[in-house]
């Protein structure tokens, strides 16, 4: 009799365990992103459903970077995007890879990368959500490191400047209580003669917005304002965001060089993508169709929604519409926000 009770109890426990397993399986299944579905919706248009790539876009099937044991590079590419030529299995490709940082979650990126690394004969290890999370929020470069990487070649390691480029150490614009003038120069760039502490300089300062984030600009500005005997207040992201005009042709030029020139050519002459110089799609008074293409993407043109701010899209569109012989009205932030996402 006791054995019978034990068997009944055991059977009941087994049934409960199966039910719980099925329940959690359904819940987890509902919550786990489908890597293949994400690939089909977001990636197959460029890399093809069979991962073979095409045109300017490299194959993922048999791609050494995709199959690498260390997934750091492929995770960084999906998170941050990539521009410029890349060579895969001896063939060079120049397609622009958009950043998926603001469009896919850590779990979705992990799922699609795991799918890509195991499909079409690939045999790379799975990618975990934790790996993507760690790559998404790495320790930011300090202001000192950014200065060394981006600024020291012109302004010198100790901020002493050169015959062409002004010093930053002891520079009144740098040490001013109000940092807005300094920030505006970093954000928008500057050309033309400049006098610092009685000495004239005439080198060009490039536009860094579109190349550095607001956080990066705030970090490097804070470093410069506190180094080499400078003793000025730190700079915030909000101050950087407020600097300069909302729509700037110089900012647009910087964004174009970083994100668009690889496909459309440095002079808008086209290449992988169509020419923008003299393009009827560009040269009409109403910029709506052009903006819709930038925001939503079209054919091989990626969507820049979620990757560029409305002011940046307005700036790059204005730059395109006023360059290489194009001569149509500027684009406003309101023009951009009026486009349905």
N, C-alpha and C positions, 0 to 999 in steps of 0.2 A: 504493500500500500504506500509506504514511504517512497519507494522507487517510482511509483506512478506519479505521486505528487511532485517529485523532483523532475521527472520528465516533462510534466505539464508546465512547471515553473521555468524550466530551461527553454521549452518551446516558446513560452510567452516572452521571455527575455530576447530570444532570437528574433521573434516577430517585431518586437519594439525596436531592436537595433536596426533591422532592415528598414522599418518605417522611418526611423530617424535618418538613416543613411540616404534613403530616397528623398526625404524632405530637404536635407542639407544639399544633396546633389542638385535638386531642382533650384534651390535658392542660389547656390554658387553658380550653377549654369546660367541662371538669369542675369547674374551680376558680372560674369566673366565676359569680356568683350570677345567678339569673333574676329580674329586676326585676318582671316581670309576675306570676310565681308568688308573690313576696313580697307584692305588692300584694293579690292575691286572698286570701291567707291572713290578712293583718294589717290591711288598710286598707279593703277593699271593704265590710265590714259597716257601716261608718259613711258612707264616701264613695261607696258603690255601685260595682258592677263597671264601669259606664260613666262614672264620675267625675262624675256629676251631683249628688252629695250628696243630702241629704234630711233633713227634720226640723231638728234643731239643727246639723247638720253641713254645712259649706259645700261647694260644688262645687269640683272641681279642674280640670275642663274649662273653659277660658276664664277661669281665675282669674289676674288680673294678677300676683299674687305668685309663682305657679307659673311663669308665662311670663317673669318678669323676667330680663334678661341677667345681673344680679348674683344669684347663687344663695344669698347669705349668709342672707337671712331664712328661706327655705324650709328650708335645712339646719338652722338654729337651731331652727325649730319642730319638726322631726322629732326632733332630738336631745334637746331640753329640754322638749318639750310646750308647751301654751299653755292658759290659762284666761281667762275673761271674754269679753265680746262682741267680735265681729269683723264688719266689713261687707265684703261681696264683691259687686261689681257692683250696689251700691245696696240690697242686702238684708242684714239683720243676722242673725247666727247666734251661738248661745251654747254650743254643744257643747264638752265638755272634750277637748282633744287630749292623750293621754298621752305621756310621754317614752319614746322608744325607745332611749335611750342605753345601757341595760344589757341590751337584748334583741337588738339587731341590731348586727352588726359594721360597720366603716367601709365595707367593700366592699358589704355588703348595703344600707346606706342609700344609697350612691352609685348602686347598681343600681336600686333602687325609685324614687329621685328622677329618674333619667334616663328611666325608663319613663314616669313621670307627666308629665314635662316634654315628652314627645314623643307621647303618646297623645291620642286624642279631639280631634285638631285643634290641640293645644298645639304650640308650636314653640320651647320654651326650650332653651338649650344643655345639653349633657350635664354631669353632675356627676361629678367624679373622686373616687377614694378619698382622694387627698391633700387635697382641699378639705374633706372630712368630717373627716379626721384633724386638720387645723388648727383647725376649728371645735370639735372635741371637747375640745381641750386649749389653750384660749386662755390668755394671761397672766392669772392670777387678779388680781382687785382686791386692792390692798394693804389692810392694816388701816386705814390713814389714809383711803383712798377709801371703804371701807365705813362708817367712822365718819361721814364727811361726808354720805354718802347716807342713812344709817339712824338715826344717833344725835344728830347735832349740833342738829337742830331742837329737841330737848328739853334736852340737856345743854350746848348751846352749843359753838361752834367751838373754843374753848380749854378746854373741859371745866370751865368755871366754874359751870355750872348756872344755875338761875333761882329765882324765888320758889317755884315748884312742884316743880322737879326738882333733885335733889341734885347738888353738884359731883362731878366725878370726879378733878379735880386735887387732890391732897392728901387724898383720901378713904381712911381707914384700911382699909376693906374692899378697896378696889382695890389698895392697896400692901402688903397682908398677904403674908407669905412663902408661905402656903398659899392658892392662888387659888380653892379649891373653893367658898367662899361666893359670891364674885363670879361664877364660872361658873354656879352654880346659879340666880342671879338672872337672868342672860341667858337661860339655857336655859328656865327654868320661869316667868319673870315674877315680879312681886311687887305686892301691893297693901297698903294700910294705912299708918299713920304710921311715919315713919322719922326718926331723928335722926343728923345727920352734923356733926361738929365743933361741937356745941352748938346747931345750928339744926334745927328740925322741918320735915319735908316730908311731903306726903300724896298725891302723884300716883301713878298706876298705871304700872308698868313692864310692857310687853307680853311675851308669850312669843315668843322668837325661834327656838326649835327648831320645825322644820316650815316656817319661812320662810328661815332661813339654814342652810347645811350646817355640819357640825362643823368643817370646815376654815375656813369663813368666821368662825365664832364664835371659834375659836382665834386667827385673824388679828387680828380687831378687839380681842379681849381683850388680846392681846400689845401692840398699839399703845397702848391706853389705859393699860396698866401701865408704859409706857415714855415717855409724853408728858407735857408740861407740868410737868416736874420730878419726875414719878413715876419710880421706879427699881426696879421689881420684875421678877422673872424672867418669861420668856415662858411662854405657855400652849400645850399640845400638843393635837392632835386627840383623843388617848387620854383626856386629862383631861376634855375636853368630853363625850366619849362616856360617861364614867363618872358624869357629874353628874346629879343628880336621880333620881327614882324611875323604874324601867323603864317603868311605865305611869302616865301623868299625864293627868288630865282637861284641864288647861290646855294641855298640848301637843296633846292630841286636838282641842281647840277651834281651835287655830291651824292644824292640818293640815286640819280640816274647812273652815275659812274659805278656805284657799288652794286646796284641791283638789276640794271636794265641793259647796260652797254654790251654785256657778253652776248646777248641775243640780237639786239637791235643796232649794234655798232656804236663806237665811241662818237661818231659824227652823225648818228641817226641814219646811216646809209643802209642799214639792214644787214642781214647775215642769216643766222638761224631763224630769226624772226623777221617780219616785214620791215621795210624802210619806214621811218617816221618822218624824215625830211620830205616835204611835198606830198605827204599822205592825205588824201581827201577825208579820211576818217578823223584826222587830227585837225585839219584846216577848215573847220566850220565854226560858226559863232557859238552854237549850242554845244557844250562839251559833254552832254549827257551820255552819248554812245561810247565815247572814249573812256569816260570815267567808269561806266559799267563794265567795260572790258578789263580795266585795271582792278576793279574791286572784285568782280566775280570770276575773272579768268575767261579764256576762250580758246578752244582747241589746245594747242601746245603752250598757250600763255597761262601761267599759273595765276591763281587768285591771290591778291595781296591783302584781302580782307583779314583783319586781325594781326597783320604783320607791320603795316604802316599806319600811323595815325592819320586822321582826316587832313590835318594841316600838312603832313608830309606828302600825301597823295596830291593835294592841291598844289604844293610847291613843285613836285616833279612834273605834273601835268602842265603847269604854267611854264616851266623851263622848256619842255618839249614844244609847246605851242608858240614859243618865241625864239626858237633856235633853228639854225641851218636853213634860213630863208622862210621858215614858218612865221606867220605874223597875224595871229588871231588873239582875241581878248584873254586876259588872265582868268584863272580858275579860282574861285573862292572856297573857303571851308564849307560854306552853306551849299554850294554846288555839289560837293562831295557827299555831305550828309543827306542830301535830298535823294540820292540813289538808293533804292530799296536793296537791302542786303540779301 
